[in-house]
């Protein structure tokens, strides 16, 4: 059944074809699999961006003195990881 929704074209190059086959060699719907994987990838990218923004904000607070950060203690903790 045709859809009224916009579509995108995805080229199944050798790398993409190989990864799809490794994930699921015989999906019941390749289109559904690609959609689901795209959604998971987009969510992961959004979450990574949020973590990066939070880290940048935190570093800005340290740099401005809004957060009390003990650099000597952080260095000791890093060295103790051994």
Buried (B, 14 or more C-beta within 10 A) or exposed (E): EEEEEEEEEEEEEEEEEEEBEEEEEEBEEEEEBBEEBEEEEEEEEEEEEEEEEEEEEEEEEEEEEEEEEEEEEEEEEEEEEE
